[in-house]
């Protein structure tokens, strides 16, 4: 899984060429727009493994409505401008029926507009920003993974138990996901009695976080909440250990420390607490089978990105079978209110804002595995429907 960026880009180009060449007029083309380069490249590789695996399984079982699923990849680069251009290509040139794979929340918001213009549907399996299913919701955009608000609910309840009136310092990347994730958690934590000790934002892809450590030490926090991800998390957590900031409890969103970047941190992330809807330790037959297959393919344990990405094709398949059609308008109606089985339980797509409702957990890292600490019912975690566009 630790592929060099150039190798990942070549892998994406090869996948695109192979997919486009193999497709026929009867096939279902699914466009996939993950980052194969940039700070979230490791997440892009997880997405590719999960989708390749599930598409092969669905095709072996007869496809969707009797048609083969063909995946067509492009590198979204975690760059909204680049991603919108490549989304247009996927829709206009490759003629994909459905789009997924976006990671960066800014990319999902931008590409959602492209999907709407092209009268196609998009489902993200990773992006957190509440705006995606909130004030910038789109009738053509769905989210199968938990939002920032859902994550905040689960983690804030754990923080309240960890220490009453805990002083929390916040550090995140200076873009939509980083700021909105912190805002949601801070709101929930303060309602439960936590105190904000400080708040700073670094550029995405920052190389040196030590410039923030002086003010962090002065604030004397009990907890550091981080909303970084990918290689940004590796640098931040490694530098915290290097500078001796080891007496602060590290917590953060579910993008921060995952199986795709954990090895690069060594033991520095031990004890990290995060919210999520997935753990390899959740004991269901479906999860055991999925975890074994994914680890055999990727050589790492699956994380929440793998689990949610794996199930997005099941969401699309269930909607197509319900609608009896691949027409975007009919699929949109079928997706609203649809329930389907994920690898650790039922997901239900809320009709109003297109946010999937699912149970949440507070998870603590022990060794290389996240252990569930507390469960929050999905109906309680999801919060109110704030989309007012339809």
C-alpha positions as CSV (number, residue, x, y, z in Angstrom):
1,X,0.0,0.0,0.0
2,X,2.9,2.4,0.4
3,X,3.2,3.2,-3.3
4,X,5.3,6.1,-4.5
5,X,3.1,8.9,-5.9
6,X,4.3,8.5,-9.4
7,X,3.6,4.7,-9.3
8,X,0.1,5.5,-8.0
9,X,-0.5,7.9,-10.8
10,X,0.6,5.3,-13.3
11,X,-1.6,2.7,-11.7
12,X,-4.6,5.0,-12.0
13,X,-3.8,5.7,-15.7
14,X,-3.5,2.0,-16.4
15,X,-6.8,1.3,-14.7
16,X,-8.4,4.0,-16.7
17,X,-7.1,2.6,-20.0
18,X,-8.0,-1.0,-19.1
19,X,-11.5,0.0,-17.9
20,X,-12.3,2.1,-20.9
21,X,-11.0,-0.5,-23.3
22,X,-12.9,-3.3,-21.8
23,X,-16.3,-1.5,-21.6
24,X,-19.2,-2.2,-24.0
25,X,-22.4,-0.3,-24.6
26,X,-24.2,-2.7,-22.3
27,X,-21.8,-2.2,-19.3
28,X,-22.4,0.1,-16.4
29,X,-19.5,2.6,-16.2
30,X,-18.7,3.9,-12.7
31,X,-16.4,6.9,-12.6
32,X,-13.9,6.9,-9.7
33,X,-12.2,10.2,-8.8
34,X,-9.9,9.5,-5.7
35,X,-6.6,11.3,-5.0
36,X,-3.7,9.1,-6.3
37,X,-1.3,12.0,-5.6
38,X,-1.0,14.5,-2.8
39,X,-1.5,14.2,1.0
40,X,-4.4,11.8,0.7
41,X,-2.9,9.5,-1.9
42,X,-2.9,6.6,0.6
43,X,-6.7,6.9,1.0
44,X,-7.0,6.8,-2.8
45,X,-5.3,3.5,-2.9
46,X,-7.6,2.1,-0.2
47,X,-10.6,3.3,-2.3
48,X,-9.2,1.5,-5.4
49,X,-8.7,-1.8,-3.6
50,X,-12.2,-1.8,-2.1
51,X,-13.9,-0.8,-5.3
52,X,-12.0,-3.3,-7.5
53,X,-12.8,-6.0,-5.0
54,X,-16.5,-5.3,-4.8
55,X,-17.0,-4.7,-8.5
56,X,-15.4,-8.1,-9.2
57,X,-17.7,-9.8,-6.7
58,X,-20.8,-8.2,-8.1
59,X,-19.8,-9.0,-11.7
60,X,-19.2,-12.7,-10.7
61,X,-22.7,-12.8,-9.3
62,X,-24.3,-11.5,-12.5
63,X,-23.7,-7.7,-12.3
64,X,-26.3,-5.0,-11.8
65,X,-29.6,-5.6,-13.7
66,X,-27.6,-8.2,-15.6
67,X,-25.0,-5.7,-16.7
68,X,-21.2,-5.8,-15.9
69,X,-19.8,-3.0,-13.7
70,X,-16.7,-1.3,-15.2
71,X,-14.7,1.1,-13.1
72,X,-13.1,4.1,-14.9
73,X,-10.4,5.9,-12.8
74,X,-9.1,9.5,-12.8
75,X,-6.8,11.1,-10.3
76,X,-8.7,13.9,-8.4
77,X,-5.4,15.1,-6.7
78,X,-7.3,16.6,-3.7
79,X,-7.6,19.7,-5.9
80,X,-11.1,21.0,-6.7
81,X,-10.1,22.7,-10.0
82,X,-8.3,19.6,-11.3
83,X,-11.1,17.3,-10.1
84,X,-13.9,19.2,-11.8
85,X,-12.0,19.0,-15.1
86,X,-11.6,15.3,-14.8
87,X,-15.2,14.8,-13.6
88,X,-16.3,16.5,-16.8
89,X,-14.2,14.1,-18.8
90,X,-15.6,11.1,-17.0
91,X,-19.2,12.3,-17.7
92,X,-18.7,13.7,-21.2
93,X,-16.0,11.5,-22.8
94,X,-16.1,8.3,-20.8
95,X,-19.9,8.5,-20.4
96,X,-19.9,7.1,-16.8
97,X,-23.3,6.4,-15.3
98,X,-22.4,7.2,-11.7
99,X,-19.4,8.8,-9.9
100,X,-17.7,8.1,-6.6
101,X,-14.3,8.1,-4.9
102,X,-14.0,11.8,-3.9
103,X,-12.1,12.4,-0.7
104,X,-11.3,16.1,-0.1
105,X,-14.6,17.8,0.9
106,X,-13.9,20.8,-1.3
107,X,-13.6,18.3,-4.3
108,X,-16.9,16.6,-3.4
109,X,-18.7,20.0,-3.2
110,X,-17.2,21.1,-6.5
111,X,-17.7,17.8,-8.4
112,X,-21.3,17.7,-7.0
113,X,-22.1,20.7,-9.2
114,X,-20.5,19.0,-12.2
115,X,-22.7,15.9,-11.5
116,X,-25.8,18.1,-11.3
117,X,-25.0,19.9,-14.6
118,X,-24.5,16.5,-16.3
119,X,-27.6,15.0,-14.8
120,X,-25.6,12.2,-13.1
121,X,-25.3,11.1,-9.5
122,X,-22.4,11.2,-7.1
123,X,-21.9,9.4,-3.8
124,X,-19.0,10.1,-1.5
125,X,-17.6,7.5,0.8
126,X,-15.1,9.6,2.7
127,X,-15.8,13.4,2.7
128,X,-16.9,14.7,6.1
129,X,-18.0,18.3,5.7
130,X,-21.5,19.0,7.0
131,X,-22.0,21.4,4.1
132,X,-22.2,18.4,1.6
133,X,-25.5,17.4,3.1
134,X,-26.3,20.7,4.7
135,X,-26.3,24.3,3.3
136,X,-24.6,23.2,0.1
137,X,-26.6,20.0,-0.4
138,X,-27.4,18.9,-4.0
139,X,-30.2,16.7,-5.2
140,X,-27.5,14.7,-7.1
141,X,-25.1,14.1,-4.2
142,X,-25.3,11.4,-1.6
143,X,-23.0,10.5,1.3
144,X,-22.7,6.9,2.6
145,X,-20.1,7.7,5.2
146,X,-20.7,9.6,8.5
147,X,-20.6,13.4,8.4
148,X,-18.5,15.6,10.7
149,X,-21.5,16.1,12.9
150,X,-22.1,12.4,13.4
151,X,-18.4,11.9,14.3
152,X,-18.5,14.9,16.7
153,X,-21.5,13.4,18.6
154,X,-19.8,10.1,19.2
155,X,-16.4,11.6,20.2
156,X,-17.8,14.4,22.4
157,X,-19.6,11.9,24.5
158,X,-16.3,10.0,25.0
159,X,-14.5,13.2,25.9
160,X,-17.0,14.1,28.5
161,X,-16.4,10.8,30.2
162,X,-12.6,11.0,29.8
163,X,-12.3,14.2,31.9
164,X,-15.0,16.5,33.2
165,X,-14.3,20.0,32.0
166,X,-11.4,18.9,29.8
167,X,-9.3,21.7,28.3
168,X,-9.1,20.9,24.5
169,X,-6.7,22.4,22.0
170,X,-7.6,22.3,18.3
171,X,-5.3,21.9,15.3
172,X,-6.5,21.3,11.7
173,X,-5.8,22.0,8.0
174,X,-7.0,25.3,6.7
175,X,-9.8,24.2,4.4
176,X,-13.4,23.2,4.5
177,X,-13.1,19.8,6.1
178,X,-10.5,20.8,8.7
179,X,-12.5,23.8,9.9
180,X,-16.0,22.3,9.8
181,X,-14.9,19.1,11.6
182,X,-13.3,21.1,14.4
183,X,-16.4,23.4,14.6
184,X,-18.7,20.5,14.9
185,X,-16.7,18.7,17.6
186,X,-16.1,21.9,19.5
187,X,-19.8,22.7,19.6
188,X,-20.7,19.3,20.9
189,X,-17.8,19.1,23.4
190,X,-18.6,22.6,24.9
191,X,-22.2,21.6,25.3
192,X,-21.0,18.7,27.5
193,X,-18.7,20.9,29.6
194,X,-15.3,20.9,27.7
195,X,-13.2,24.1,27.6
196,X,-11.5,25.4,24.5
197,X,-7.8,26.0,25.2
198,X,-6.8,27.2,21.7
199,X,-7.4,26.8,18.0
200,X,-5.0,27.0,15.0
201,X,-5.0,26.0,11.3
202,X,-2.1,25.0,9.2
203,X,-1.9,24.9,5.4
204,X,-2.8,21.5,3.8
205,X,0.4,19.7,3.3
206,X,2.3,21.6,6.0
207,X,5.8,20.3,6.6
208,X,6.5,21.8,10.1
209,X,4.0,21.9,12.9
210,X,6.5,22.8,15.6
211,X,5.7,26.5,15.1
212,X,2.4,25.9,16.9
213,X,3.8,23.9,19.8
214,X,4.9,26.9,21.9
215,X,1.4,28.3,22.2
216,X,0.0,24.8,22.7
217,X,2.4,24.2,25.7
218,X,1.4,27.5,27.1
219,X,-2.3,26.6,26.9
220,X,-1.7,23.4,29.0
221,X,-4.5,21.4,27.4
222,X,-5.6,18.0,28.5
223,X,-6.6,17.0,25.0
224,X,-5.4,17.8,21.5
225,X,-8.1,17.4,18.8
226,X,-6.6,17.2,15.3
227,X,-8.5,17.2,12.0
228,X,-5.5,16.4,9.8
229,X,-5.3,13.3,7.5
230,X,-2.9,11.3,5.4
231,X,0.7,12.4,5.5
232,X,-0.2,15.6,7.4
233,X,-1.2,13.4,10.4
234,X,2.1,11.5,10.1
235,X,4.1,14.7,10.3
236,X,2.0,16.2,13.1
237,X,2.0,13.2,15.4
238,X,5.7,12.3,14.8
239,X,6.7,15.9,15.5
240,X,4.6,16.0,18.7
241,X,6.5,12.9,19.9
242,X,9.8,14.4,18.8
243,X,9.2,17.6,20.8
244,X,8.1,15.8,23.9
245,X,4.4,16.7,23.8
246,X,3.4,13.2,24.9
247,X,1.4,14.1,28.0
248,X,-1.6,15.4,26.0
249,X,-4.3,12.9,25.0
250,X,-4.6,12.8,21.2
251,X,-8.0,12.6,19.6
252,X,-9.3,13.5,16.2
253,X,-11.6,12.8,13.3
254,X,-11.7,9.5,11.6
255,X,-9.4,10.7,8.8
256,X,-6.5,11.4,11.1
257,X,-5.0,8.0,11.9
258,X,-6.0,5.0,9.8
259,X,-4.4,1.8,8.6
260,X,-3.1,3.5,5.5
261,X,-0.8,6.0,7.4
262,X,-0.4,4.2,10.8
263,X,2.8,2.4,9.9
264,X,4.6,5.6,9.1
265,X,4.0,6.9,12.7
266,X,5.5,3.9,14.5
267,X,4.1,3.9,18.1
268,X,3.5,7.7,18.3
269,X,-0.2,7.3,17.7
270,X,-0.8,4.7,20.5
271,X,-3.9,5.5,22.5
272,X,-5.3,7.8,19.8
273,X,-9.1,8.1,20.1
274,X,-11.4,8.7,17.1
275,X,-15.0,8.4,16.1
276,X,-16.1,6.0,13.4
277,X,-18.6,3.6,12.1
278,X,-16.1,0.8,11.5
279,X,-13.7,-1.5,13.3
280,X,-12.2,-4.8,12.3
281,X,-13.2,-6.0,15.8
282,X,-17.0,-5.6,15.1
283,X,-18.1,-9.2,15.3
284,X,-20.3,-10.0,12.3
285,X,-19.9,-12.7,9.7
286,X,-20.0,-10.1,6.9
287,X,-17.2,-8.0,8.6
288,X,-15.0,-11.0,9.1
289,X,-15.3,-12.1,5.5
290,X,-14.7,-8.5,4.2
291,X,-11.7,-8.0,6.5
292,X,-10.0,-11.2,5.4
293,X,-10.5,-10.4,1.7
294,X,-9.4,-6.8,2.0
295,X,-6.2,-7.7,4.0
296,X,-5.3,-10.4,1.5
297,X,-5.6,-7.8,-1.3
298,X,-4.1,-4.7,0.4
299,X,-1.8,-6.2,3.0
300,X,-3.3,-4.0,5.7
301,X,-6.4,-4.2,7.7
302,X,-9.4,-2.4,6.3
303,X,-10.4,1.0,7.8
304,X,-13.7,3.0,7.6
305,X,-12.8,4.3,4.1
306,X,-12.5,0.7,2.9
307,X,-15.7,-0.4,4.5
308,X,-17.8,2.6,3.3
309,X,-16.3,2.5,-0.2
310,X,-16.9,-1.3,-0.5
311,X,-20.6,-0.8,0.3
312,X,-21.2,2.1,-2.1
313,X,-21.7,-0.3,-5.0
314,X,-24.2,-2.2,-3.0
315,X,-26.1,1.1,-2.4
316,X,-26.1,1.8,-6.2
317,X,-27.1,-1.8,-7.0
318,X,-30.0,-1.8,-4.5
319,X,-31.2,1.5,-5.9
320,X,-31.0,0.2,-9.5
321,X,-32.9,-3.0,-8.6
322,X,-35.5,-1.0,-6.7
323,X,-35.9,1.4,-9.7
324,X,-35.6,-1.3,-12.3
325,X,-33.5,1.3,-14.2
326,X,-30.2,3.2,-14.4
327,X,-31.9,6.4,-15.3
328,X,-30.5,9.1,-13.0
329,X,-33.9,10.6,-12.1
330,X,-35.4,7.2,-11.3
331,X,-32.2,6.2,-9.3
332,X,-32.4,9.4,-7.3
333,X,-35.9,8.6,-6.2
334,X,-35.0,5.0,-5.4
335,X,-31.9,6.1,-3.3
336,X,-34.0,8.4,-1.0
337,X,-35.0,6.4,2.1
338,X,-33.2,3.3,0.8
339,X,-31.8,0.8,3.4
340,X,-29.0,-1.6,2.6
341,X,-26.5,-3.8,4.4
342,X,-23.0,-2.5,5.0
343,X,-20.2,-4.7,6.3
344,X,-21.1,-4.0,9.9
345,X,-24.8,-3.4,9.8
346,X,-27.7,-1.5,8.2
347,X,-27.3,1.9,6.5
348,X,-30.4,4.0,5.6
349,X,-30.1,7.0,3.2
350,X,-32.1,9.8,4.7
351,X,-34.4,11.1,2.0
352,X,-34.2,14.7,3.0
353,X,-30.5,15.5,2.9
354,X,-29.0,12.3,1.4
355,X,-27.0,11.5,4.6
356,X,-26.7,7.8,5.4
357,X,-27.8,7.0,9.0
358,X,-25.6,4.4,10.8
359,X,-24.4,3.6,14.2
360,X,-21.3,5.3,15.5
361,X,-18.5,4.4,17.9
362,X,-15.7,6.0,19.9
363,X,-12.6,3.9,19.0
364,X,-9.2,3.7,20.7
365,X,-6.0,2.7,19.0
366,X,-4.2,-0.2,20.7
367,X,-1.3,-1.5,18.7
368,X,-2.5,-1.3,15.2
369,X,-6.2,-2.0,15.8
370,X,-9.1,0.3,16.8
371,X,-11.1,-1.0,19.8
372,X,-14.7,0.2,20.2
373,X,-15.1,2.1,23.5
374,X,-18.7,3.3,23.3
375,X,-21.6,3.1,20.8
376,X,-24.0,5.9,19.7
377,X,-27.2,5.0,17.9
378,X,-27.2,6.3,14.4
379,X,-30.6,8.1,14.8
380,X,-29.1,10.1,17.7
381,X,-25.8,10.8,16.0
382,X,-27.1,12.0,12.7
383,X,-28.6,15.3,13.9
384,X,-31.3,17.3,12.2
385,X,-31.9,17.5,8.4
386,X,-30.7,21.0,7.5
387,X,-31.0,20.7,3.7
388,X,-33.7,23.0,2.3
389,X,-33.1,22.9,-1.4
390,X,-35.8,20.5,-2.4
